[in-house]
Amino acid sequence: MECDGINELDHAIHMEDTSSDVQKKDDEILIKILQFGRELHTLKQQLN
């Protein structure tokens, strides 16, 4: 029975790690989108 409890705890910890990794990836994607938007805006201004 103790083994099951430990496995559940490990699984819960792993799930938290996974969600924080996903959050980091989301943040990286948002930063890339913002950078792309700025570059696009700069190019647009140069064309006008």
C-alpha positions in Angstrom: 0.0 0.0 0.0 2.8 2.4 0.8 4.2 1.9 -2.7 1.0 3.1 -4.3 1.0 6.3 -2.2 4.6 7.0 -3.3 3.8 6.4 -6.9 0.8 8.7 -6.7 2.9 11.5 -5.2 5.6 11.1 -7.9 2.9 11.2 -10.5 1.4 14.4 -9.0 4.9 16.1 -8.9 5.5 15.0 -12.5 2.2 16.5 -13.5 3.1 19.9 -11.9 6.5 19.8 -13.8 4.7 19.2 -17.0 2.2 22.1 -16.6 5.1 24.5 -15.8 6.9 23.3 -18.9 3.8 24.0 -20.9 3.5 27.4 -19.3 7.2 28.2 -20.2 6.5 27.1 -23.8 3.4 29.3 -24.0 5.4 32.3 -22.7 8.1 31.7 -25.3 5.5 31.5 -28.1 3.9 34.7 -26.9 7.3 36.5 -26.8 8.0 35.3 -30.3 4.6 36.5 -31.5 5.2 39.9 -29.9 8.7 40.2 -31.5 7.3 39.2 -34.9 4.6 41.8 -34.5 7.2 44.5 -33.7 9.3 43.5 -36.8 6.2 43.5 -39.0 5.2 47.0 -37.7 8.7 48.3 -38.4 8.7 46.9 -41.9 5.3 48.4 -42.5 6.5 51.8 -41.5 9.5 51.5 -43.8 7.3 50.7 -46.7 5.1 53.8 -46.1 
